[in-house]
Amino acid sequence: MQRPTTLTDIDWTAVKQPYDAYLVLDVEATCMPGTDFNYANEIIEWPVCLLRWKYKDEKGKASRLEVVDEFRSFVKPSWRPQLSSFCTTLTGITQDDVDSAPYFATLMHTTFRDFLTRNGLIDAETGLPLVRFCWCSDGPWDIRDFVIPLPSWLTGDVLDVRRVVARWQERNNITRKSRSSNGFTASRGTFLPITRQLQLLGLGAFEGRQHCGIDDTRNVARIVVELARQGMPLKPNTPINPQRRWPWMGRNGKVLEEYVQPVTTSL
């Protein structure tokens, strides 16, 4: 970690930040038109951006985050291995991409665990955390509803980036807005999509392809970096219950067919 050489190098917007690293995640999953979480969506892309502080003082104050590594892998679904045309059109992920990819459980215990180990986040033997790191996502769903079963290093609460953006709006007296037929109208209790968060924070347009997991993740990471720069504390704000289950969730990620919502909408 490079330390500033003069006082002018220190950003005085720094606030105390309890975590050493942040793992930003935005998965893509199998999907069918007209379904919700009562349908078993299986992860088909696992993209992560790792952020670390450029400098953190002796009191734990920091404001400058940077992307130091990335991980991306497609994932082979086990319950419904054939992607719908709707899913491919939405995500850009092809059948060839997933056919040659590892299953999720294999990925978690091989290349992705190696990624965490190589970056000094978990112990290679025990899997226990070596530093304080926090998972970040745009909403609670990516970890709460898709990752089954949860590895031990993914069982903590997460930082819902949308909620931090909402707090930033309140701090700066910016009215939360939602889309209506007449444009943007004031609406409390709503959260903004990634594209609007970027615009609101002065970061410009979305970079890449929306619903491409790694592009979504990189843009969420841009938001997290900017929130840190503007002095927002970054810590978990959304509880994740590792015992939470949808009716279709069996043991070790097995899908119980009899509980899956039927698909009535044609492709």
C-alpha positions as CSV (number, residue, x, y, z in Angstrom):
1,M,0.0,0.0,0.0
2,Q,1.5,3.3,-1.1
3,R,1.5,6.0,1.6
4,P,1.1,9.7,0.8
5,T,4.4,11.6,1.0
6,T,3.0,15.0,1.9
7,L,-0.2,16.3,3.6
8,T,-1.4,17.6,0.2
9,D,-1.6,13.9,-0.9
10,I,-4.2,13.1,1.8
11,D,-7.9,13.4,0.8
12,W,-9.6,15.2,3.7
13,T,-13.0,13.6,2.8
14,A,-11.6,10.4,4.3
15,V,-13.8,8.8,7.0
16,K,-13.2,5.7,9.1
17,Q,-13.7,2.6,7.0
18,P,-13.9,-0.7,9.0
19,Y,-13.2,-3.0,6.0
20,D,-9.9,-3.6,4.2
21,A,-11.3,-5.0,0.9
22,Y,-14.5,-5.1,-1.0
23,L,-15.7,-7.8,-3.4
24,V,-18.2,-6.4,-5.9
25,L,-20.5,-8.9,-7.4
26,D,-23.3,-8.9,-10.0
27,V,-24.2,-12.4,-11.2
28,E,-26.2,-13.5,-14.3
29,A,-28.6,-16.4,-14.0
30,T,-30.9,-18.6,-16.0
31,C,-34.2,-16.9,-16.7
32,M,-37.5,-17.3,-18.4
33,P,-40.0,-14.6,-19.3
34,G,-42.8,-14.1,-16.8
35,T,-41.1,-15.8,-13.8
36,D,-39.9,-14.5,-10.4
37,F,-37.9,-16.0,-7.5
38,N,-40.3,-18.9,-7.2
39,Y,-38.5,-20.1,-10.3
40,A,-35.1,-21.7,-9.8
41,N,-32.7,-19.3,-11.3
42,E,-29.2,-20.9,-11.6
43,I,-26.0,-18.8,-11.8
44,I,-24.4,-18.8,-15.2
45,E,-21.9,-16.0,-14.8
46,W,-19.8,-15.3,-11.7
47,P,-18.0,-11.9,-12.0
48,V,-16.2,-10.2,-9.1
49,C,-14.2,-7.0,-8.8
50,L,-11.8,-6.8,-5.9
51,L,-11.3,-3.3,-4.4
52,R,-8.7,-2.2,-1.9
53,W,-7.7,1.1,-0.3
54,K,-4.9,3.0,-1.8
55,Y,-4.1,4.5,1.6
56,K,-5.6,4.1,5.1
57,D,-4.3,6.0,8.0
58,E,-3.6,4.8,11.5
59,K,-7.1,5.7,12.6
60,G,-8.7,3.6,9.8
61,K,-9.7,6.6,7.7
62,A,-9.6,6.2,3.9
63,S,-11.3,7.5,0.8
64,R,-9.5,6.2,-2.2
65,L,-10.4,2.7,-3.5
66,E,-9.1,1.0,-6.6
67,V,-9.8,-2.2,-8.5
68,V,-6.8,-4.4,-7.9
69,D,-8.1,-7.7,-9.4
70,E,-11.0,-9.2,-11.3
71,F,-12.5,-12.7,-11.6
72,R,-14.9,-13.9,-14.2
73,S,-16.2,-17.4,-15.0
74,F,-19.2,-18.7,-16.8
75,V,-21.1,-21.4,-14.8
76,K,-22.8,-24.6,-16.1
77,P,-26.4,-24.9,-14.8
78,S,-27.2,-28.3,-13.5
79,W,-31.0,-28.3,-13.2
80,R,-31.8,-26.7,-16.6
81,P,-28.6,-26.8,-18.6
82,Q,-30.2,-25.6,-21.8
83,L,-30.5,-21.8,-21.8
84,S,-33.7,-20.2,-23.1
85,S,-33.5,-17.8,-26.0
86,F,-34.8,-15.1,-23.7
87,C,-31.8,-15.6,-21.4
88,T,-29.3,-15.6,-24.2
89,T,-30.8,-12.4,-25.6
90,L,-30.9,-10.7,-22.2
91,T,-27.4,-11.6,-21.0
92,G,-25.4,-12.3,-24.2
93,I,-24.3,-15.6,-22.7
94,T,-24.4,-18.5,-25.2
95,Q,-25.0,-22.2,-24.8
96,D,-21.3,-22.8,-25.7
97,D,-20.2,-20.5,-22.9
98,V,-22.0,-22.5,-20.2
99,D,-21.4,-26.0,-21.7
100,S,-17.7,-25.6,-21.3
101,A,-17.9,-24.0,-17.9
102,P,-17.6,-25.6,-14.4
103,Y,-20.6,-26.3,-12.2
104,F,-21.1,-23.7,-9.4
105,A,-19.9,-25.9,-6.5
106,T,-16.8,-26.8,-8.5
107,L,-16.0,-23.2,-9.2
108,M,-16.4,-22.2,-5.6
109,H,-13.9,-24.8,-4.4
110,T,-11.3,-24.4,-7.2
111,T,-10.5,-21.4,-9.2
112,F,-12.5,-18.8,-7.2
113,R,-11.2,-20.1,-3.9
114,D,-7.7,-19.8,-5.5
115,F,-8.6,-16.2,-6.4
116,L,-9.5,-15.4,-2.8
117,T,-6.4,-17.1,-1.5
118,R,-4.0,-15.5,-4.0
119,N,-5.3,-12.0,-2.9
120,G,-4.7,-12.8,0.7
121,L,-8.4,-12.8,1.7
122,I,-8.8,-16.3,3.0
123,D,-6.5,-19.0,4.4
124,A,-5.6,-21.6,1.8
125,E,-6.2,-24.5,4.2
126,T,-9.1,-23.5,6.4
127,G,-10.9,-20.9,4.2
128,L,-11.1,-18.6,7.2
129,P,-10.8,-14.8,6.5
130,L,-7.4,-13.3,6.8
131,V,-8.6,-9.7,6.5
132,R,-11.9,-7.9,6.9
133,F,-13.6,-8.0,3.5
134,C,-17.2,-7.1,2.5
135,W,-19.4,-8.3,-0.3
136,C,-21.1,-5.5,-2.3
137,S,-24.0,-5.9,-4.8
138,D,-26.7,-3.9,-6.4
139,G,-29.5,-5.2,-4.2
140,P,-29.6,-8.2,-1.9
141,W,-30.6,-10.8,-4.5
142,D,-27.2,-11.9,-6.0
143,I,-26.1,-13.5,-2.7
144,R,-29.4,-14.0,-0.9
145,D,-31.3,-15.7,-3.7
146,F,-28.8,-17.2,-6.2
147,V,-25.8,-18.6,-4.2
148,I,-26.8,-22.0,-3.0
149,P,-25.3,-23.4,-0.9
150,L,-23.4,-20.5,0.7
151,P,-19.7,-21.1,1.2
152,S,-18.5,-20.1,4.7
153,W,-16.7,-17.0,3.4
154,L,-20.0,-15.8,1.8
155,T,-22.3,-16.0,4.9
156,G,-21.8,-12.5,6.2
157,D,-24.1,-9.6,5.6
158,V,-23.6,-7.6,2.4
159,L,-23.4,-3.9,1.4
160,D,-26.3,-3.1,-0.8
161,V,-24.8,-0.3,-3.0
162,R,-28.3,1.2,-3.8
163,R,-28.9,1.9,-0.1
164,V,-25.6,3.8,0.2
165,V,-26.5,5.8,-2.9
166,A,-29.8,6.6,-1.2
167,R,-28.0,7.7,2.0
168,W,-25.7,9.9,-0.2
169,Q,-28.8,11.5,-1.7
170,E,-30.2,12.3,1.7
171,R,-26.9,13.7,2.9
172,N,-26.8,16.0,-0.1
173,N,-30.5,16.9,0.0
174,I,-31.2,15.2,-3.4
175,T,-34.7,14.0,-3.8
176,R,-35.0,10.3,-4.6
177,K,-36.7,9.8,-8.0
178,S,-38.5,7.1,-9.9
179,R,-39.5,6.9,-13.5
180,S,-43.1,7.8,-14.3
181,S,-45.0,8.5,-17.5
182,N,-44.2,12.2,-17.0
183,G,-40.5,11.8,-16.4
184,F,-38.8,11.6,-13.0
185,T,-41.0,12.3,-10.1
186,A,-40.2,12.4,-6.4
187,S,-40.8,9.1,-4.7
188,R,-39.4,8.1,-1.3
189,G,-38.5,4.5,-0.5
190,T,-37.4,3.6,-4.0
191,F,-34.0,2.7,-5.3
192,L,-32.3,3.8,-8.5
193,P,-31.0,1.4,-11.3
194,I,-27.3,1.3,-12.0
195,T,-27.6,3.7,-14.9
196,R,-29.2,6.4,-12.8
197,Q,-26.8,5.9,-9.9
198,L,-23.9,6.5,-12.3
199,Q,-25.5,9.7,-13.7
200,L,-26.5,11.0,-10.2
201,L,-22.9,10.6,-9.0
202,G,-21.5,12.4,-12.1
203,L,-19.9,9.2,-13.5
204,G,-21.4,9.4,-16.9
205,A,-23.0,6.6,-18.9
206,F,-22.9,2.9,-18.2
207,E,-19.8,1.4,-19.7
208,G,-20.2,-1.8,-21.6
209,R,-23.3,-4.0,-22.1
210,Q,-26.1,-4.0,-19.5
211,H,-26.9,-7.5,-18.2
212,C,-23.4,-8.7,-19.0
213,G,-22.2,-9.7,-15.5
214,I,-18.7,-8.5,-15.7
215,D,-19.8,-5.1,-17.2
216,D,-22.5,-4.7,-14.5
217,T,-20.0,-5.5,-11.8
218,R,-17.4,-3.0,-13.2
219,N,-20.0,-0.3,-13.2
220,V,-21.2,-1.1,-9.6
221,A,-17.5,-1.0,-8.6
222,R,-17.2,2.5,-10.2
223,I,-20.1,3.6,-8.0
224,V,-18.5,2.1,-4.8
225,V,-15.2,3.9,-5.6
226,E,-17.0,7.2,-6.0
227,L,-19.1,6.8,-2.8
228,A,-15.8,6.2,-0.9
229,R,-14.2,9.3,-2.5
230,Q,-17.2,11.4,-1.4
231,G,-16.8,10.2,2.2
232,M,-19.5,7.6,2.5
233,P,-18.9,4.9,5.1
234,L,-18.9,1.5,3.4
235,K,-20.1,-1.3,5.6
236,P,-22.8,-4.1,5.5
237,N,-26.3,-2.8,5.5
238,T,-28.4,-5.8,4.4
239,P,-28.7,-8.9,6.5
240,I,-28.3,-12.3,4.7
241,N,-29.7,-15.3,6.5
242,P,-27.8,-18.4,5.2
243,Q,-30.8,-20.6,6.4
244,R,-33.3,-18.7,4.2
245,R,-34.8,-20.9,1.6
246,W,-37.3,-20.7,-1.3
247,P,-39.6,-23.7,-1.4
248,W,-37.8,-25.3,-4.4
249,M,-34.4,-25.3,-2.6
250,G,-33.3,-28.8,-1.7
251,R,-30.0,-29.8,0.0
252,N,-26.7,-28.7,-1.5
253,G,-28.4,-26.6,-4.2
254,K,-30.7,-29.4,-5.5
255,V,-33.9,-28.1,-7.1
256,L,-37.1,-29.8,-5.9
257,E,-39.2,-30.0,-9.1
258,E,-42.5,-30.2,-7.4
259,Y,-42.1,-26.7,-5.8
260,V,-40.9,-24.8,-8.9
261,Q,-43.2,-22.2,-10.3
262,P,-44.5,-23.5,-13.7
263,V,-43.6,-21.4,-16.7
264,T,-46.7,-20.4,-18.6
265,T,-45.2,-17.7,-20.9
266,S,-43.9,-19.0,-24.2
267,L,-40.4,-18.2,-25.4
